[in-house]
């Protein structure tokens, strides 16, 4: 069954992505006000009537808005979040109490799949970021023919990754991951030292080079016919450019001798639509043992800093 994915906005001023399948619309994060989100939905031929659930990656302020939570309450749209995220929203979002009393707040837990709609399953994956807990997701659609018809890996904010995440994303048709910054631009920026350290730390954000490494490792553990699309998320306006990010992503495909479309998401407009459909492929998901790949590079962890994204 054909589905589609696109970002409505991606960056430090607000994040939200839309996954539509069989008439069911899922927002991943809701970091724009409801009117602007409605405008972005309209631009891609959708509306608030097409949104049936929201799932949060974490509680930094660019991933949810109080007015949007209030709007979700009026539309009876449930919000899925980790219990610790629900706890934070209960004290920081004025609209949360009304949403909770209407029984529209739903918990999820690491390692426990969420079924949003028949056949649409989400696997929450905890990642390293300084809004604990923060989650990435593997989303799959099962159409009754055995196995997943298609799969999506989504990681909007993470400071580092390990083989567990690589393995969880193996075999996806589309990988959406943050290509946040260029290290040289970050280090030579006019930002205060604490902010540079925060972004470069293990609980900050991925650089273009790190994100390309993650992309390459997922690709190396995936079978033919997979990883046909790469969506680049959360680019820094000050310390990155779409051209640098796209070059890094395309370089992964070139090095692997594979074809794929690189979509670089922006803050100010919806992204190109990525179609998702059952693709016949031999073998599908192929997982190569981590011991057969070069070791992951880890960096010294930085101290926890106030919850904000850059």
C-alpha positions as CSV (number, residue, x, y, z in Angstrom):
1,X,0.0,0.0,0.0
2,X,1.4,3.4,-1.0
3,X,2.1,5.9,1.7
4,X,4.0,9.2,1.9
5,X,6.4,11.0,4.2
6,X,7.5,14.6,4.3
7,X,8.8,17.2,6.7
8,X,6.6,20.2,7.4
9,X,9.4,22.0,9.1
10,X,12.8,21.0,10.4
11,X,15.3,23.2,12.4
12,X,15.7,25.0,15.7
13,X,12.7,27.2,15.1
14,X,10.2,24.2,14.9
15,X,10.0,20.6,13.9
16,X,7.2,18.5,12.5
17,X,6.9,15.7,10.0
18,X,3.9,13.9,8.4
19,X,3.5,10.2,7.7
20,X,0.3,9.3,5.9
21,X,-0.8,5.7,5.2
22,X,-4.2,4.3,4.3
23,X,-6.0,7.5,5.4
24,X,-4.2,7.7,8.7
25,X,-2.0,10.7,9.4
26,X,0.8,10.7,12.0
27,X,2.7,13.9,13.0
28,X,6.1,13.3,14.4
29,X,6.5,16.3,16.7
30,X,4.4,19.4,16.6
31,X,6.8,22.3,17.0
32,X,4.9,24.9,15.0
33,X,1.8,26.9,16.0
34,X,-1.5,25.3,14.7
35,X,-2.1,28.0,12.1
36,X,1.3,27.6,10.6
37,X,1.1,23.8,10.7
38,X,-2.3,24.1,9.0
39,X,-0.8,26.2,6.3
40,X,2.1,23.7,5.8
41,X,-0.4,20.8,5.6
42,X,-2.5,22.7,3.1
43,X,0.6,23.2,0.9
44,X,1.0,19.4,0.6
45,X,-2.7,18.7,-0.1
46,X,-3.6,17.8,3.5
47,X,-5.3,19.5,6.4
48,X,-5.8,19.1,10.2
49,X,-8.6,16.6,9.3
50,X,-5.9,14.3,8.1
51,X,-4.0,14.2,11.4
52,X,-5.0,11.4,13.7
53,X,-2.1,11.1,16.2
54,X,1.0,12.9,17.3
55,X,4.2,11.2,18.6
56,X,6.9,13.3,20.4
57,X,10.6,12.6,20.1
58,X,11.4,14.7,23.1
59,X,10.4,17.9,25.0
60,X,12.7,20.6,23.8
61,X,10.6,23.6,22.8
62,X,11.1,23.3,19.1
63,X,9.3,20.0,19.1
64,X,6.0,21.0,20.6
65,X,4.0,24.2,21.1
66,X,1.4,24.9,23.8
67,X,-1.1,26.4,21.3
68,X,-0.8,23.3,19.2
69,X,-1.4,21.0,22.2
70,X,-4.6,23.0,22.8
71,X,-5.6,22.6,19.2
72,X,-5.0,18.9,19.4
73,X,-7.4,18.8,22.4
74,X,-10.2,20.6,20.4
75,X,-9.7,18.0,17.6
76,X,-9.5,15.0,19.9
77,X,-6.1,14.0,18.5
78,X,-4.0,11.9,20.9
79,X,-0.4,12.7,21.8
80,X,2.0,9.8,22.4
81,X,5.0,10.5,24.6
82,X,7.3,8.7,27.1
83,X,6.0,9.0,30.7
84,X,8.9,11.2,31.6
85,X,8.0,13.5,28.7
86,X,4.4,13.6,29.8
87,X,5.6,14.6,33.3
88,X,7.6,17.5,31.8
89,X,4.7,18.7,29.7
90,X,2.4,18.6,32.7
91,X,4.4,21.3,34.3
92,X,5.5,23.3,31.3
93,X,2.5,23.3,29.0
94,X,-0.6,25.1,30.1
95,X,-2.8,23.1,27.6
96,X,-1.5,19.7,28.8
97,X,-4.0,19.3,31.7
98,X,-7.0,19.6,29.4
99,X,-5.4,17.2,27.0
100,X,-4.8,14.7,29.8
101,X,-8.2,15.0,31.3
102,X,-9.7,14.3,27.9
103,X,-7.7,11.0,27.9
104,X,-5.7,12.1,24.9
105,X,-2.3,11.5,26.4
106,X,-0.8,8.1,25.6
107,X,2.4,6.6,26.9
108,X,5.1,4.7,25.0
109,X,8.2,3.0,26.3
110,X,11.6,2.1,24.9
111,X,11.5,-1.3,23.2
112,X,7.7,-1.6,23.3
113,X,6.1,-1.2,19.8
114,X,3.2,1.2,19.4
115,X,0.4,0.3,17.0
116,X,-1.0,3.6,15.7
117,X,-3.4,2.1,13.1
118,X,-3.9,-1.3,11.6
119,X,-0.5,-2.4,10.1
120,X,1.3,0.8,11.2
121,X,3.8,0.0,14.0
122,X,6.4,2.2,15.6
123,X,9.4,1.0,17.6
124,X,10.8,3.7,20.0
125,X,14.6,3.8,20.3
126,X,16.2,5.8,23.0
127,X,19.1,8.0,21.8
128,X,21.7,10.3,23.4
129,X,20.5,13.9,23.6
130,X,20.3,16.4,26.4
131,X,16.5,16.3,26.7
132,X,16.2,13.0,28.6
133,X,14.6,10.9,27.4
134,X,14.9,11.5,23.6
135,X,13.7,8.9,21.1
136,X,14.3,7.9,17.5
137,X,11.7,5.7,15.8
138,X,11.6,2.8,13.3
139,X,8.1,2.9,11.7
140,X,6.9,-0.1,9.7
141,X,3.8,-0.8,7.7
142,X,2.6,-4.5,7.5
143,X,0.1,-5.1,4.8
144,X,-0.7,-8.8,5.4
145,X,1.8,-10.2,2.9
146,X,4.3,-11.2,5.5
147,X,6.9,-8.9,7.0
148,X,7.1,-5.1,6.6
149,X,5.9,-3.6,3.3
150,X,8.2,-0.7,4.0
151,X,10.1,0.8,6.9
152,X,11.3,4.3,7.9
153,X,14.1,5.2,10.3
154,X,13.6,8.6,12.0
155,X,16.2,10.3,14.3
156,X,15.8,14.1,14.5
157,X,18.1,14.9,17.5
158,X,21.1,12.9,18.8
159,X,24.7,13.7,19.7
160,X,26.1,10.2,19.0
161,X,25.0,6.8,17.9
162,X,26.0,3.2,18.5
163,X,25.6,-0.2,16.8
164,X,22.3,-0.8,18.5
165,X,20.8,2.2,16.6
166,X,22.5,1.2,13.3
167,X,21.0,-2.3,13.6
168,X,17.6,-1.0,14.5
169,X,17.6,1.0,11.3
170,X,18.9,-1.8,9.0
171,X,16.8,-2.4,6.0
172,X,14.7,0.8,6.1
173,X,13.4,2.2,2.8
174,X,13.9,5.7,4.0
175,X,16.3,7.1,6.6
176,X,15.5,10.5,8.1
177,X,18.3,11.7,10.3
178,X,19.8,15.0,11.4
179,X,22.7,16.5,9.5
180,X,23.0,19.4,11.9
181,X,26.3,21.2,11.5
182,X,29.6,21.4,9.8
183,X,32.3,21.0,12.5
184,X,34.6,23.7,11.1
185,X,31.7,26.2,10.8
186,X,30.6,25.3,14.4
187,X,34.1,25.8,15.9
188,X,34.8,29.1,14.1
189,X,31.3,30.5,14.7
190,X,30.7,33.5,17.0
191,X,28.7,31.3,19.4
192,X,29.7,31.1,23.1
193,X,32.1,28.3,24.0
194,X,29.5,26.5,26.1
195,X,27.1,26.3,23.2
196,X,29.7,25.0,20.8
197,X,30.7,22.4,23.4
198,X,27.1,21.5,23.9
199,X,26.4,21.0,20.2
200,X,29.6,19.0,19.6
201,X,29.1,16.8,22.7
202,X,27.7,13.3,22.8
203,X,24.3,14.7,24.0
204,X,24.2,17.4,21.4
205,X,23.7,17.1,17.6
206,X,25.3,15.1,14.8
207,X,27.7,16.8,12.4
208,X,27.4,16.2,8.6
209,X,30.4,13.8,8.9
210,X,28.8,11.8,11.8
211,X,25.4,11.7,10.1
212,X,27.1,10.4,6.9
213,X,28.8,7.8,9.0
214,X,25.5,6.7,10.4
215,X,23.9,6.6,7.0
216,X,26.8,4.6,5.6
217,X,26.6,2.0,8.4
218,X,22.9,1.6,8.0
219,X,23.4,1.2,4.3
220,X,26.1,-1.4,4.8
221,X,23.8,-3.5,7.0
222,X,20.9,-3.3,4.6
223,X,20.1,-5.5,1.6
224,X,19.6,-4.4,-2.0
225,X,16.5,-2.3,-2.8
226,X,16.6,-0.6,0.6
227,X,17.7,2.9,1.6
228,X,16.3,4.5,-1.6
229,X,15.7,7.8,0.2
230,X,17.7,9.9,2.7
231,X,16.0,12.8,4.4
232,X,18.3,15.2,6.1
233,X,16.9,16.9,9.2
234,X,17.6,19.7,11.6
235,X,20.2,21.7,9.7
236,X,21.7,24.6,11.6
237,X,21.1,27.9,9.9
238,X,24.4,29.4,11.3
239,X,26.7,26.4,11.2
240,X,25.7,24.4,8.1
241,X,24.4,24.9,4.5
242,X,22.1,22.7,2.5
243,X,24.9,22.2,-0.1
244,X,27.3,20.9,2.5
245,X,24.8,18.5,4.0
246,X,23.6,17.3,0.6
247,X,27.2,16.7,-0.5
248,X,27.8,14.6,2.6
249,X,24.7,12.5,2.0
250,X,25.3,12.0,-1.7
251,X,28.8,11.0,-1.0
252,X,27.5,8.0,1.0
253,X,25.5,6.7,-2.0
254,X,28.5,7.3,-4.4
255,X,30.9,5.5,-2.1
256,X,28.5,2.5,-1.8
257,X,27.8,2.5,-5.6
258,X,24.1,2.8,-4.9
259,X,21.3,5.0,-6.2
260,X,19.2,7.0,-3.9
261,X,17.5,10.4,-3.5
262,X,18.7,12.9,-0.9
263,X,16.1,15.3,0.4
264,X,17.4,18.1,2.5
265,X,14.6,19.4,4.8
266,X,14.3,23.1,5.6
267,X,12.8,25.3,8.3
268,X,10.6,27.4,6.1
269,X,8.7,25.1,3.8
270,X,7.5,21.5,3.4
271,X,10.0,19.0,2.0
272,X,9.7,17.0,-1.2
273,X,7.3,14.1,-0.7
274,X,8.8,10.7,-0.3
275,X,6.6,7.9,-1.5
276,X,6.6,4.6,0.4
277,X,5.4,1.4,-1.2
278,X,6.1,-2.3,-1.1
279,X,9.2,-2.9,-3.1
280,X,10.1,-6.5,-4.2
281,X,13.6,-7.1,-3.1
282,X,15.7,-10.2,-2.6
283,X,16.7,-10.7,1.0
284,X,15.3,-7.5,2.3
285,X,17.0,-6.7,5.6
286,X,20.6,-8.0,5.8
287,X,22.3,-7.4,9.1
288,X,26.1,-7.6,9.2
289,X,27.6,-8.3,12.6
290,X,29.0,-5.2,14.3
291,X,32.4,-7.0,14.6
292,X,32.8,-6.9,10.9
293,X,32.5,-3.2,10.6
294,X,35.0,-0.5,11.8
295,X,34.6,0.5,15.4
296,X,32.4,3.5,16.1
297,X,34.2,6.7,17.1
298,X,33.0,8.0,20.5
299,X,33.7,11.5,21.9
300,X,34.1,12.8,25.4
301,X,30.7,13.5,26.8
302,X,29.8,17.1,27.6
303,X,27.9,18.1,30.8
304,X,24.2,18.5,30.6
305,X,23.2,22.0,29.6
306,X,19.8,23.7,29.7
307,X,17.2,22.2,27.4
308,X,17.2,23.9,24.0
309,X,18.1,23.0,20.5
310,X,20.3,24.7,18.0
